[in-house]
Amino acid sequence: MNYFWLVQIREAYQELRMALSVMYDLRESAGIADMVMEEITGWERSLRIIHHNEELSEAQQERFQQCSRELLHGWPIQYVLGHAWFAGMRFKVDERVLIPRPETEELVEVVRNIYRNKHHTENYQLSLLDIGTGSGCIAIALKRYFEDWKVTAMDKSKKAIELAMFNAELLGTDIKFIEADILVEAWNDHKPSFDVMVSNPPYIPEEDKQEMALHVLKHEPHMALFTEHEDPLIFYKAIVNFSLHHLFRGGMLFFETHASYAHQVASWMEANEFEQVTVLQDMQGKDRIVYATKTGASL
């Protein structure tokens, strides 16, 4: 897509949409082309329709060509643009972290809906731990919703922590970050305790790779996607074990899960000092969110 003349907004959009249609269905290719044109022009779709005959500037055209090349080489649109929207906020994302998904927004909304109706002791500051924070989207969104909470975010990836810290500062949220591997920390009694824990751990089994989009497999961090272990529940078990030592009695643990394993996660929680275990379906009707309240004698 190298031009020797300035092209109109309409021409650029149509050419990119058609080029992407060999990789995506027509609806998705149109959506991606829309996102690129909005990024380049700064105009929403309605304004672009009004001004469809206006020509892109040289700088806009260079950016358009760069985006087109990267997209046609299989890069996800969020990495190409350098950001993704989550819970109404714009997060910086790149190959250091998983791209936030709508299912994870649903997880955040479940936590939000439960706790905005909960009453706690006056002057008591609730504490939350986000395990496997990645871009920081869960921790930051919940801190924005509950400004008086003390929020901590953990990840084993130093690079992910660096990006999450950037996003926390960008979005004006005060969050404590910890670089730690939950598989190692599961039995660590030296960490503080929390009122709420939430996690979207790696949960895709290796055999699901063949069903996944190529741009996901090529560019998103496998460490954040796949269990890469014979036991697909390894992270859930480790987090539940960690919660036995670090989640206050009466506190709640929230998970995003693979649809195939949601009820196994629920059963594991029921067997380990949790009650009122609930499995919720996502917008696609798949078992996706599991949460429960901790009982037991500890903490």
Phi, psi and omega in degrees: 000056177261125184248148175251010178214162178284139182250155179281156178305314181299317182296316181296315180301312184295322181292318179293318180301316181292321179296322182284343184293345176280346181251330184232163174290169187299321180294315182290321178296322177294319179296318179294316178299321176300316181297319179296314182293325177293319179297317185286316185270336186078008181251140171289170187302319182298320178289325179293326177294318180296320186254031188296340181271355180289147182270146173289143174289170179299318180296318178296322181292322177297317179295321178299315180295320178298312179299318181298315180300313183294319179296318182286347172267007173095006180288137175298146183302325181293322177289324179296315181280337179087012179204161175218149179266137180210125179053038177078010180239149181263116181254140171286132176223149173205192188291356176287338188224159174291143176287127180302139183250157176301326179299326180286328172299322177296320177301313179300319181295325177297313178300315181299314183294324179289315188275341177285346177256000179269143178249135177234170184303136180302138180073004176270128181263111178295146180241139181231142174240126174257116185260121184081055193290332180060240180289350183089008190298318181293309182299316183291317180298316181289327175294323177294323179286323184237081187296335182273358178282152171263112188249131176238142180232135183239142172205149179279343183268119177297322180294322177295318179300318180300317180289320178297322177296320177299315181295322179298317178291318180302321185260011171066042180239138181266103184229140175268132181248140180233128174269108183199152179259117184298333179292336177269323186278354188306329182249016182277115181271002185268350176283155177290175179251162189223161176270332183221138172232142179219144182204140168241078186281171174300129182219005181271122179288156183304324184292346179278352183302321184293343180263358187265155180296143183298321182293334175288312182295323185283330193237332182276148186294120182297330180299330181271348183257311193253145178290326181049040182209153181295330180263108182292347180262011188304318182287322179295318178297317180296319181291320176298316177300318178298320182295331179298334181256341191227008174245124181298148175301131186092352177283170184237145178241129182239134178233148157261138186226166167289138183304326183287341186244003185302315183285334173292320176298317179299317180295321179296320179293318179299327181279356185226060169069025176242145177228175183053042181288129185233136174247125180246148176268152177274186184295341179266005178080018179258140175299120190224323186243131178233132177214159183198169179251136182279134173246213174088174187271339186282147178053000000 
